[in-house]
Structure formats: C-alpha cells, structure tokens
Amino acid sequence: MARLSRYPLELCRRAVRMFAEVRDDYPNETAALQAVVDKLGIGSRETLRNWVKQHEIDAGQRPGTTTEESAQLKALKKENAELKRANDILKAAASFFAAELDRPHTRS
C-alpha cells in the first residue's frame, strides 16, 4: 500500500479518525465506511478502507509493511532497477567491443 494519495494527508487522517468514531454507530463496517465517504466526498469506500488498513499497520495493530518501510522498499527497488539498466548497458558495450576486437581490421 503506502502509495501516495491524491488526497491531502490531513483529509486521510481526518477520515480515519471519523471512521473510528462512527464505526459502532452502523450495523456493519461497509455502512460506516460509506457514511464517512459520503460526508467527506472521498472517491470510494475502498479508498477509505485502504487508509484505515494502513493506519492500523502503522500503529502496530495489524501486521504489514509500515509507510516508512514501504518507502524504503520503493527506493531500493528503484535503485535496483537503475543498476540493472546500467548493467545491461555495460554488457552491451562489452559485447560490442569484444566483437570489434574479433573482427579483422584492414587499413584503407
């Protein structure tokens, strides 16, 4: 999860707090999610459900990757991808130069 939201962080926090406050006022979680979504004008229940889930992970109430850990993983994955691209370029250059060395050269 932990992907950046198009919503302001304060709205995310407010929605999670509001959901926690009204959760017991509704017959089920879906109804509570929908009430908060409607009141705040958030895109969907799933968006709010993801925010609540991430909040629980960050608070240690649920197993998973915290936002900070997720950001570190994302940075490592990006660095790994860059290193793989650099390695591919080096392999291509090595192959080219090896082929050039094997090719007979004539002076004109």
Contacts in CASP RR format, 6 or more apart in sequence:
PFRMAT RR
TARGET T0000
AUTHOR 0000-0000-0000
METHOD contacts of the structure
MODEL  1
MARLSRYPLELCRRAVRMFAEVRDDYPNETAALQAVVDKLGIGSRETLRN
WVKQHEIDAGQRPGTTTEESAQLKALKKENAELKRANDILKAAASFFAAE
LDRPHTRS
1 50 0 8 1.000
1 53 0 8 1.000
1 54 0 8 1.000
1 57 0 8 1.000
1 65 0 8 1.000
1 70 0 8 1.000
2 54 0 8 1.000
2 65 0 8 1.000
2 66 0 8 1.000
2 67 0 8 1.000
2 70 0 8 1.000
2 71 0 8 1.000
2 74 0 8 1.000
5 12 0 8 1.000
5 47 0 8 1.000
5 51 0 8 1.000
7 42 0 8 1.000
7 47 0 8 1.000
11 40 0 8 1.000
11 42 0 8 1.000
12 51 0 8 1.000
14 40 0 8 1.000
15 36 0 8 1.000
15 40 0 8 1.000
15 42 0 8 1.000
15 48 0 8 1.000
15 51 0 8 1.000
16 48 0 8 1.000
16 51 0 8 1.000
16 52 0 8 1.000
16 55 0 8 1.000
18 36 0 8 1.000
18 39 0 8 1.000
18 40 0 8 1.000
19 32 0 8 1.000
19 33 0 8 1.000
19 36 0 8 1.000
19 48 0 8 1.000
19 52 0 8 1.000
20 52 0 8 1.000
22 32 0 8 1.000
22 35 0 8 1.000
22 36 0 8 1.000
23 29 0 8 1.000
23 32 0 8 1.000
25 32 0 8 1.000
26 32 0 8 1.000
26 35 0 8 1.000
30 45 0 8 1.000
33 45 0 8 1.000
33 48 0 8 1.000
33 49 0 8 1.000
33 52 0 8 1.000
34 45 0 8 1.000
36 42 0 8 1.000
36 48 0 8 1.000
37 43 0 8 1.000
37 44 0 8 1.000
37 45 0 8 1.000
37 47 0 8 1.000
37 48 0 8 1.000
42 48 0 8 1.000
53 62 0 8 1.000
54 67 0 8 1.000
56 62 0 8 1.000
57 63 0 8 1.000
57 64 0 8 1.000
57 65 0 8 1.000
57 66 0 8 1.000
57 67 0 8 1.000
58 66 0 8 1.000
58 67 0 8 1.000
60 66 0 8 1.000
65 73 0 8 1.000
END
